[in-house]
Amino acid sequence: MRASLIQIAVNPGENPAARRLRAAALVREQSEADLVVLPELWPVGAFAYESFVDEAEPLEGPTYRAMSEAARAAGVWLHAGSIVERDPDGLLYNTSLVFSPDGEAAAVYRKIHRFGFDKGEATLMAAGAELVTVSLPTATLGLATCYDLRFPELFRALVDAGAQLLVVPAGWPERRRAHWTLLAQARAVENQSYVLACGSAGTHAGVQQAGHSIVVDPWGEVLAEAGADEEVLTVDLDPALVARTRDQFPALKDRRLGLALPGR
């Protein structure tokens, strides 16, 4: 299984409409991949809070249409990163979209953990409430977004739901890049799963992005890591390694907390 992470640059000099066209072109170039991943909130920028209201779009808005067409043209499974979604009631969500190779919507995930500590995203957006997995022909994806990476209980729940590849689009800041790498490896090791963490490059509202998209295998080994600039990171994965790892080192079977214990 081949995965391509598109670490697109998000800079204020390029408007969202132009960036959609450029992102769609980049997706079309990945026709040899099975799975393509884009970062969090790449149309507007993860830290461009002042633009969220104006740039919010309905679920099946311009980004949805552009990414659906790009997935179909490339013939790939596409995790199209996330958008600022405005739902019919007017609420905003940080919403991820996944498309099948025929361009059909395969999954929608609304980010559960909002970043900002009572500012920014945390005050402007509503929280999602549903775990989301996506079954591909060769593996099951578990969906999370950026700040979700700091909450291990979410990833354990995704594994319990059958996830083998944990996909994390993000707009992670450069000043906390060490956490990004550390947490991606930790989530892979503790869940004995692949982690595909796709960040963005550039600067969002004055916040320099970390870049350094990373793919980690179920043993915690870094298979590939991008630099700081715009880049497409492509890596071949072996989904069967997940089952082999869990068989060879069956730590997940020794869980006690969070399970119904004998005699209870």
C-alpha contacts under 8 A as a table, 3 or more apart, distances in Angstrom:
res1	aa1	res2	aa2	distance
1	M	33	A	7.68
1	M	34	D	6.12
1	M	35	L	7.86
1	M	138	T	7.50
1	M	236	D	5.63
1	M	237	L	5.10
1	M	238	D	6.29
1	M	239	P	7.35
2	R	32	E	7.75
2	R	33	A	4.95
2	R	34	D	5.26
2	R	35	L	6.49
2	R	234	T	7.05
2	R	235	V	5.78
2	R	236	D	4.37
2	R	237	L	6.00
3	A	33	A	5.60
3	A	34	D	5.97
3	A	35	L	4.71
3	A	36	V	5.72
3	A	37	V	7.74
3	A	234	T	5.63
3	A	235	V	5.55
3	A	236	D	6.34
3	A	237	L	7.33
4	S	30	Q	7.10
4	S	33	A	6.31
4	S	35	L	6.35
4	S	36	V	4.78
4	S	37	V	6.34
4	S	232	V	6.41
4	S	233	L	5.46
4	S	234	T	4.23
4	S	235	V	6.58
5	L	36	V	5.81
5	L	37	V	4.77
5	L	38	L	6.20
5	L	196	L	7.90
5	L	198	C	5.83
5	L	213	S	7.32
5	L	232	V	5.63
5	L	233	L	5.03
5	L	234	T	6.36
6	I	26	L	7.62
6	I	27	V	7.91
6	I	36	V	7.29
6	I	37	V	6.04
6	I	38	L	5.22
6	I	39	P	7.31
6	I	198	C	7.11
6	I	230	E	7.82
6	I	231	E	6.28
6	I	232	V	4.57
6	I	233	L	6.50
7	Q	38	L	6.69
7	Q	39	P	6.62
7	Q	198	C	6.32
7	Q	199	G	5.76
7	Q	200	S	4.90
7	Q	201	A	6.24
7	Q	211	G	6.76
7	Q	213	S	6.72
7	Q	226	A	7.98
7	Q	229	D	7.72
7	Q	230	E	5.33
7	Q	231	E	5.20
7	Q	232	V	5.92
7	Q	233	L	7.52
8	I	23	A	7.43
8	I	38	L	7.38
8	I	39	P	7.31
8	I	42	W	7.50
8	I	200	S	5.39
8	I	201	A	5.89
8	I	230	E	5.04
8	I	231	E	6.68
8	I	232	V	7.97
9	A	200	S	5.80
9	A	201	A	4.21
9	A	202	G	4.75
9	A	203	T	7.91
9	A	229	D	7.00
9	A	230	E	5.15
10	V	14	E	7.60
10	V	42	W	6.26
10	V	43	P	7.66
10	V	44	V	7.61
10	V	45	G	6.22
10	V	200	S	6.82
10	V	201	A	6.15
10	V	202	G	5.04
10	V	203	T	6.30
10	V	204	H	6.65
11	N	14	E	6.04
11	N	45	G	7.86
11	N	202	G	5.38
11	N	203	T	5.37
11	N	204	H	6.30
12	P	15	N	6.99
12	P	203	T	7.48
12	P	204	H	7.07
12	P	205	A	7.46
14	E	18	A	6.39
14	E	19	R	6.45
15	N	18	A	5.48
15	N	19	R	6.27
15	N	44	V	7.87
16	P	19	R	4.96
16	P	20	R	6.08
16	P	43	P	4.89
16	P	44	V	5.87
17	A	20	R	5.17
17	A	21	L	6.59
17	A	43	P	7.73
18	A	21	L	5.25
18	A	22	R	6.36
19	R	22	R	4.97
19	R	23	A	5.93
19	R	43	P	6.37
20	R	23	A	5.11
20	R	24	A	6.04
20	R	43	P	6.54
20	R	63	T	6.61
20	R	66	A	6.89
21	L	24	A	5.19
21	L	25	A	6.30
21	L	66	A	7.49
22	R	25	A	5.11
22	R	26	L	6.31
23	A	26	L	5.04
23	A	27	V	6.23
24	A	27	V	5.09
24	A	28	R	6.27
24	A	66	A	6.40
24	A	67	M	6.20
24	A	70	A	5.38
25	A	28	R	5.12
25	A	29	E	6.46
25	A	70	A	7.36
26	L	29	E	5.19
26	L	30	Q	6.94
27	V	30	Q	5.41
27	V	31	S	7.70
27	V	36	V	7.13
27	V	70	A	6.08
27	V	71	A	7.05
27	V	74	A	6.91
28	R	31	S	6.11
28	R	70	A	5.64
28	R	71	A	7.16
28	R	73	A	6.18
28	R	74	A	4.72
29	E	74	A	7.07
30	Q	33	A	5.55
30	Q	36	V	7.30
30	Q	74	A	6.53
30	Q	76	V	7.89
31	S	34	D	7.79
31	S	74	A	4.51
31	S	75	G	6.25
31	S	76	V	6.54
33	A	36	V	6.77
33	A	76	V	6.57
34	D	76	V	5.26
34	D	77	W	6.05
35	L	76	V	5.78
35	L	77	W	4.72
35	L	78	L	5.79
35	L	79	H	7.50
36	V	76	V	6.86
36	V	77	W	6.27
36	V	78	L	4.83
36	V	79	H	6.07
36	V	80	A	7.81
37	V	78	L	6.01
37	V	79	H	4.70
37	V	80	A	5.98
37	V	81	G	6.46
37	V	169	P	7.34
37	V	198	C	6.76
38	L	42	W	7.67
38	L	79	H	6.33
38	L	80	A	5.17
38	L	81	G	4.46
38	L	82	S	7.99
38	L	169	P	6.42
38	L	198	C	6.40
38	L	199	G	7.82
39	P	42	W	5.88
39	P	80	A	7.53
39	P	81	G	4.64
39	P	82	S	6.94
39	P	169	P	4.34
39	P	170	A	5.13
39	P	171	G	6.58
39	P	198	C	5.31
39	P	199	G	5.13
39	P	200	S	5.63
40	E	45	G	7.86
40	E	46	A	6.59
40	E	81	G	4.88
40	E	82	S	4.77
40	E	83	I	7.24
40	E	96	S	7.84
40	E	145	T	6.94
40	E	146	C	7.13
40	E	169	P	4.88
40	E	170	A	4.38
40	E	171	G	5.40
40	E	199	G	7.17
40	E	200	S	7.52
41	L	44	V	5.94
41	L	45	G	5.34
41	L	46	A	5.18
41	L	81	G	6.63
41	L	82	S	4.79
41	L	83	I	4.88
41	L	84	V	6.73
41	L	94	N	7.45
41	L	170	A	7.79
41	L	171	G	7.17
42	W	45	G	5.18
42	W	46	A	6.97
42	W	81	G	7.17
42	W	82	S	7.06
42	W	83	I	7.30
42	W	171	G	7.88
42	W	200	S	7.28
43	P	63	T	7.83
43	P	83	I	6.80
44	V	48	A	6.62
44	V	51	S	7.14
44	V	52	F	7.43
44	V	55	E	6.99
44	V	83	I	7.95
45	G	48	A	5.22
45	G	171	G	7.43
45	G	204	H	5.23
45	G	205	A	7.64
46	A	49	Y	7.36
46	A	171	G	5.34
46	A	204	H	6.54
47	F	120	G	7.90
47	F	171	G	7.75
47	F	204	H	5.29
47	F	205	A	5.86
47	F	207	V	6.92
48	A	51	S	5.63
48	A	52	F	6.86
48	A	204	H	5.74
48	A	205	A	5.04
49	Y	52	F	5.28
49	Y	120	G	5.79
49	Y	121	E	6.80
50	E	53	V	7.25
51	S	54	D	5.44
51	S	55	E	5.86
52	F	55	E	5.27
52	F	56	A	5.71
52	F	84	V	6.43
53	V	56	A	5.38
53	V	92	L	7.92
55	E	84	V	7.12
56	A	83	I	7.59
56	A	84	V	4.82
56	A	85	E	5.36
56	A	86	R	5.58
56	A	92	L	7.28
57	E	60	E	7.89
57	E	61	G	5.58
57	E	62	P	7.44
57	E	83	I	7.74
57	E	84	V	6.39
57	E	85	E	5.10
57	E	86	R	5.44
58	P	61	G	4.95
58	P	85	E	5.48
58	P	86	R	5.13
58	P	87	D	6.09
58	P	88	P	7.76
59	L	64	Y	6.80
59	L	85	E	5.80
59	L	86	R	7.13
59	L	87	D	7.08
60	E	63	T	7.57
60	E	64	Y	5.12
60	E	65	R	6.60
61	G	64	Y	5.38
61	G	65	R	6.30
62	P	65	R	5.19
62	P	66	A	6.10
63	T	66	A	5.13
63	T	67	M	5.99
63	T	83	I	7.59
64	Y	67	M	5.33
64	Y	68	S	5.95
64	Y	97	L	7.51
65	R	68	S	5.16
65	R	69	E	6.23
66	A	69	E	5.34
66	A	70	A	6.20
67	M	70	A	4.90
67	M	71	A	6.02
67	M	78	L	7.84
67	M	80	A	6.51
67	M	99	F	7.77
67	M	103	G	7.85
68	S	71	A	5.27
68	S	72	R	6.29
68	S	99	F	6.30
68	S	103	G	4.44
68	S	104	E	6.60
68	S	105	A	7.46
69	E	72	R	5.18
69	E	73	A	6.08
69	E	103	G	5.98
70	A	73	A	5.03
70	A	74	A	6.11
70	A	103	G	7.56
71	A	74	A	5.29
71	A	75	G	5.70
71	A	76	V	5.39
71	A	77	W	6.52
71	A	78	L	5.85
71	A	99	F	6.58
71	A	100	S	6.94
71	A	101	P	5.54
71	A	102	D	6.93
71	A	103	G	5.33
72	R	75	G	4.95
72	R	76	V	6.92
72	R	100	S	7.66
72	R	101	P	5.18
72	R	102	D	4.71
72	R	103	G	4.50
74	A	101	P	7.43
75	G	101	P	4.41
75	G	102	D	6.57
76	V	100	S	6.67
76	V	101	P	4.44
76	V	102	D	7.99
77	W	98	V	7.31
77	W	99	F	5.75
77	W	100	S	4.69
77	W	101	P	5.07
78	L	98	V	5.54
78	L	99	F	5.08
78	L	100	S	6.54
78	L	101	P	7.49
79	H	96	S	7.43
79	H	97	L	6.01
79	H	98	V	4.37
79	H	99	F	6.50
80	A	96	S	6.74
80	A	97	L	5.41
80	A	98	V	5.91
80	A	99	F	7.53
81	G	96	S	5.45
81	G	97	L	6.51
81	G	169	P	5.64
81	G	170	A	7.94
82	S	94	N	6.24
82	S	95	T	4.99
82	S	96	S	4.01
82	S	97	L	6.36
82	S	169	P	7.56
83	I	93	Y	7.95
83	I	94	N	5.83
83	I	95	T	5.35
83	I	96	S	6.49
84	V	92	L	6.45
84	V	93	Y	5.82
84	V	94	N	5.16
84	V	95	T	6.40
85	E	91	L	7.97
85	E	92	L	5.38
85	E	93	Y	5.07
85	E	94	N	6.29
85	E	95	T	6.04
86	R	89	D	7.81
86	R	90	G	5.55
86	R	91	L	5.49
86	R	92	L	4.57
86	R	93	Y	6.56
87	D	90	G	5.28
87	D	91	L	5.44
87	D	92	L	6.45
87	D	93	Y	7.71
88	P	91	L	7.48
91	L	125	M	6.98
91	L	126	A	6.51
92	L	124	L	6.90
92	L	125	M	4.80
92	L	126	A	5.93
93	Y	110	R	6.18
93	Y	111	K	7.20
93	Y	125	M	5.14
93	Y	126	A	5.47
93	Y	127	A	6.83
93	Y	128	G	7.35
94	N	110	R	5.65
94	N	111	K	5.47
94	N	125	M	6.98
95	T	108	V	6.80
95	T	109	Y	5.61
95	T	110	R	4.37
95	T	111	K	6.20
96	S	108	V	5.64
96	S	109	Y	4.99
96	S	110	R	6.24
96	S	111	K	7.62
96	S	145	T	7.97
97	L	105	A	7.20
97	L	106	A	7.82
97	L	107	A	6.06
97	L	108	V	4.96
97	L	109	Y	6.72
98	V	105	A	5.98
98	V	106	A	5.41
98	V	107	A	5.08
98	V	108	V	6.49
99	F	102	D	7.75
99	F	103	G	5.53
99	F	104	E	5.41
99	F	105	A	4.54
99	F	106	A	5.08
99	F	107	A	7.10
100	S	103	G	5.32
100	S	104	E	5.40
100	S	105	A	6.43
100	S	106	A	5.85
101	P	104	E	7.41
105	A	108	V	7.75
106	A	134	V	7.13
107	A	132	V	7.36
107	A	133	T	7.75
107	A	134	V	6.61
108	V	132	V	7.51
109	Y	128	G	7.52
109	Y	130	E	7.41
109	Y	131	L	7.57
109	Y	132	V	6.07
109	Y	143	L	6.90
109	Y	144	A	7.74
110	R	127	A	7.07
110	R	128	G	4.57
110	R	129	A	7.40
110	R	130	E	7.53
111	K	114	R	6.80
111	K	127	A	6.27
111	K	128	G	5.18
111	K	129	A	7.97
111	K	144	A	6.87
111	K	145	T	6.00
111	K	148	D	7.53
112	I	127	A	5.03
112	I	128	G	4.38
112	I	129	A	5.84
112	I	130	E	7.65
112	I	148	D	7.04
113	H	127	A	6.63
113	H	128	G	7.77
113	H	147	Y	6.28
113	H	148	D	5.45
114	R	121	E	5.98
114	R	122	A	4.92
114	R	125	M	7.53
114	R	127	A	6.60
114	R	147	Y	6.81
114	R	148	D	7.90
115	F	120	G	7.45
115	F	121	E	5.69
115	F	122	A	5.38
115	F	147	Y	6.07
116	G	119	K	4.72
116	G	120	G	5.29
116	G	121	E	5.71
116	G	122	A	5.07
116	G	123	T	7.73
117	F	122	A	6.47
118	D	122	A	5.38
118	D	123	T	5.77
119	K	122	A	5.56
119	K	123	T	5.45
119	K	124	L	7.93
120	G	123	T	5.64
120	G	124	L	6.10
121	E	124	L	5.09
121	E	125	M	5.54
122	A	125	M	5.99
122	A	126	A	7.67
123	T	126	A	7.78
131	L	143	L	7.57
131	L	154	L	7.95
131	L	157	A	7.81
131	L	158	L	6.84
132	V	142	G	6.28
132	V	143	L	5.79
132	V	158	L	7.56
133	T	140	T	6.61
133	T	141	L	5.35
133	T	142	G	4.52
133	T	143	L	6.07
133	T	158	L	7.10
133	T	161	A	7.32
133	T	162	G	7.70
133	T	163	A	6.58
134	V	140	T	5.52
134	V	141	L	5.01
134	V	142	G	6.65
134	V	143	L	7.98
135	S	139	A	6.25
135	S	140	T	4.38
135	S	141	L	6.36
136	L	139	A	5.22
136	L	140	T	5.68
136	L	141	L	7.38
138	T	239	P	6.80
139	A	163	A	7.75
139	A	164	Q	6.34
139	A	165	L	7.09
139	A	239	P	6.12
140	T	162	G	6.57
140	T	163	A	4.94
140	T	164	Q	5.51
140	T	165	L	6.30
141	L	163	A	5.22
141	L	164	Q	6.14
141	L	165	L	4.83
141	L	166	L	5.77
141	L	167	V	6.66
142	G	155	F	7.77
142	G	158	L	5.58
142	G	159	V	7.42
142	G	162	G	7.98
142	G	163	A	4.95
142	G	164	Q	7.19
142	G	165	L	6.13
142	G	166	L	4.74
142	G	167	V	6.14
143	L	158	L	7.80
143	L	166	L	6.18
143	L	167	V	5.37
143	L	168	V	6.56
144	A	148	D	5.92
144	A	149	L	7.23
144	A	155	F	7.94
144	A	166	L	7.36
144	A	167	V	6.27
144	A	168	V	5.11
144	A	169	P	7.36
145	T	148	D	5.40
145	T	149	L	7.00
145	T	167	V	7.91
145	T	168	V	4.98
145	T	169	P	5.31
145	T	170	A	5.91
146	C	149	L	5.75
146	C	168	V	6.13
146	C	169	P	5.95
146	C	170	A	4.18
146	C	171	G	6.51
146	C	172	W	6.76
147	Y	150	R	5.88
147	Y	151	F	7.86
147	Y	170	A	7.78
148	D	151	F	5.52
148	D	154	L	7.43
149	L	152	P	7.01
149	L	168	V	7.49
149	L	183	L	6.62
149	L	184	A	7.27
149	L	187	R	7.73
150	R	183	L	6.94
151	F	154	L	5.91
151	F	155	F	7.40
152	P	155	F	5.28
152	P	156	R	6.31
152	P	187	R	6.89
153	E	156	R	5.10
153	E	157	A	6.17
154	L	157	A	5.18
154	L	158	L	6.33
155	F	158	L	4.93
155	F	159	V	6.26
155	F	166	L	7.67
155	F	187	R	7.18
155	F	191	N	7.39
156	R	159	V	5.06
156	R	160	D	6.23
156	R	191	N	6.48
157	A	160	D	4.96
157	A	161	A	6.25
158	L	161	A	4.93
158	L	162	G	6.53
158	L	163	A	5.55
159	V	162	G	5.04
159	V	163	A	4.58
159	V	164	Q	6.76
159	V	191	N	6.82
160	D	163	A	7.20
163	A	166	L	6.76
163	A	193	S	7.80
164	Q	193	S	5.15
164	Q	194	Y	6.42
164	Q	239	P	7.25
164	Q	242	V	6.43
165	L	193	S	5.72
165	L	194	Y	4.69
165	L	195	V	5.88
165	L	196	L	7.20
165	L	239	P	7.95
166	L	193	S	6.86
166	L	194	Y	6.01
166	L	195	V	4.73
166	L	196	L	6.14
167	V	195	V	5.97
167	V	196	L	4.82
167	V	197	A	5.98
167	V	198	C	7.92
168	V	195	V	7.44
168	V	196	L	6.07
168	V	197	A	4.55
168	V	198	C	6.17
169	P	197	A	5.74
169	P	198	C	4.67
169	P	199	G	5.95
170	A	197	A	7.19
170	A	198	C	5.96
170	A	199	G	4.68
170	A	200	S	6.83
171	G	199	G	5.47
171	G	200	S	5.58
171	G	209	Q	6.64
171	G	210	A	7.88
172	W	176	R	7.43
172	W	177	R	7.22
172	W	180	W	7.34
172	W	199	G	6.29
172	W	200	S	7.36
172	W	209	Q	5.84
172	W	210	A	5.70
172	W	211	G	7.48
173	P	176	R	5.80
173	P	177	R	6.55
173	P	207	V	6.53
173	P	208	Q	5.87
173	P	209	Q	4.43
173	P	210	A	4.97
174	E	177	R	5.01
174	E	207	V	7.95
174	E	208	Q	5.67
174	E	209	Q	4.91
174	E	210	A	3.69
174	E	211	G	7.45
175	R	208	Q	7.90
175	R	210	A	7.38
176	R	179	H	5.51
176	R	180	W	6.74
176	R	210	A	7.68
177	R	180	W	4.99
177	R	181	T	6.59
177	R	210	A	5.63
178	A	181	T	5.50
178	A	182	L	6.20
179	H	182	L	5.04
179	H	183	L	5.80
180	W	183	L	5.42
180	W	184	A	6.12
181	T	184	A	5.28
181	T	185	Q	6.33
181	T	214	I	7.46
182	L	185	Q	5.36
182	L	186	A	6.14
183	L	186	A	4.88
183	L	187	R	6.03
184	A	187	R	5.35
184	A	188	A	6.36
184	A	195	V	6.43
184	A	197	A	6.99
184	A	214	I	7.76
184	A	216	V	7.16
185	Q	188	A	5.11
185	Q	189	V	6.19
185	Q	195	V	7.58
185	Q	216	V	6.20
185	Q	220	G	5.17
185	Q	221	E	7.50
185	Q	222	V	7.64
186	A	189	V	5.18
186	A	190	E	6.02
186	A	220	G	7.13
187	R	190	E	5.47
187	R	191	N	5.99
187	R	193	S	7.83
187	R	195	V	7.21
188	A	191	N	5.44
188	A	192	Q	5.46
188	A	193	S	5.02
188	A	194	Y	5.67
188	A	195	V	5.59
188	A	216	V	6.47
188	A	217	D	6.53
188	A	218	P	5.30
188	A	219	W	6.97
188	A	220	G	5.61
189	V	192	Q	5.06
189	V	193	S	7.03
189	V	218	P	5.76
189	V	219	W	5.50
189	V	220	G	5.01
191	N	218	P	7.44
191	N	252	L	7.49
192	Q	217	D	7.92
192	Q	218	P	4.28
192	Q	219	W	6.43
192	Q	242	V	6.37
192	Q	245	T	6.64
192	Q	246	R	6.43
193	S	217	D	6.52
193	S	218	P	4.32
193	S	219	W	7.92
193	S	242	V	5.76
194	Y	215	V	7.24
194	Y	216	V	5.60
194	Y	217	D	4.56
194	Y	218	P	5.08
194	Y	242	V	7.43
195	V	214	I	7.88
195	V	215	V	5.72
195	V	216	V	5.15
195	V	217	D	6.65
195	V	218	P	7.84
196	L	213	S	7.91
196	L	214	I	6.20
196	L	215	V	4.69
196	L	216	V	6.67
197	A	213	S	5.60
197	A	214	I	5.31
197	A	215	V	6.31
198	C	212	H	7.96
198	C	213	S	4.62
198	C	214	I	6.63
199	G	209	Q	7.88
199	G	210	A	7.12
199	G	211	G	5.17
199	G	212	H	6.70
199	G	213	S	5.10
200	S	209	Q	6.25
200	S	210	A	7.11
200	S	211	G	5.11
200	S	213	S	7.74
200	S	230	E	7.50
201	A	208	Q	7.80
201	A	209	Q	5.26
201	A	210	A	6.56
201	A	211	G	4.79
201	A	228	A	6.20
201	A	229	D	5.38
201	A	230	E	5.60
202	G	208	Q	6.19
202	G	209	Q	5.66
202	G	229	D	7.09
202	G	230	E	7.78
203	T	206	G	5.67
203	T	207	V	5.25
203	T	208	Q	4.42
203	T	209	Q	5.69
204	H	207	V	5.06
204	H	208	Q	6.56
204	H	209	Q	7.22
209	Q	228	A	7.89
210	A	228	A	6.24
211	G	226	A	6.97
211	G	227	G	6.27
211	G	228	A	4.53
211	G	229	D	6.47
211	G	230	E	7.74
212	H	225	E	5.78
212	H	226	A	4.47
212	H	227	G	4.89
212	H	228	A	5.63
213	S	225	E	5.63
213	S	226	A	5.18
213	S	227	G	7.58
213	S	233	L	7.52
214	I	222	V	7.11
214	I	223	L	7.70
214	I	224	A	5.82
214	I	225	E	4.41
214	I	226	A	6.51
215	V	222	V	5.95
215	V	223	L	5.57
215	V	224	A	5.41
215	V	225	E	6.52
215	V	235	V	7.78
216	V	219	W	7.92
216	V	220	G	5.67
216	V	221	E	5.47
216	V	222	V	4.48
216	V	223	L	5.61
216	V	224	A	7.42
217	D	220	G	5.32
217	D	221	E	5.36
217	D	222	V	6.51
217	D	223	L	6.67
218	P	221	E	7.38
218	P	241	L	7.38
218	P	242	V	6.08
218	P	245	T	6.78
219	W	245	T	7.32
222	V	225	E	7.15
223	L	235	V	7.34
224	A	233	L	7.25
224	A	234	T	7.84
224	A	235	V	6.79
225	E	233	L	7.21
226	A	231	E	6.76
226	A	232	V	7.82
226	A	233	L	6.18
227	G	231	E	7.51
238	D	241	L	5.56
238	D	242	V	7.91
239	P	242	V	5.81
239	P	243	A	7.79
240	A	243	A	5.54
240	A	244	R	6.43
241	L	244	R	4.96
241	L	245	T	5.92
242	V	245	T	5.24
242	V	246	R	6.29
243	A	246	R	5.16
243	A	247	D	6.11
244	R	247	D	5.07
244	R	248	Q	6.00
245	T	248	Q	5.16
245	T	249	F	5.93
245	T	250	P	7.60
246	R	249	F	5.34
246	R	250	P	4.85
246	R	251	A	7.22
246	R	252	L	7.34
247	D	250	P	5.34
250	P	253	K	5.66
250	P	254	D	7.41
251	A	254	D	5.39
251	A	255	R	7.28
252	L	255	R	5.70
255	R	258	G	7.84
255	R	259	L	7.37
256	R	259	L	5.87
256	R	260	A	7.99
256	R	261	L	6.85
260	A	264	R	6.80
261	L	264	R	5.72
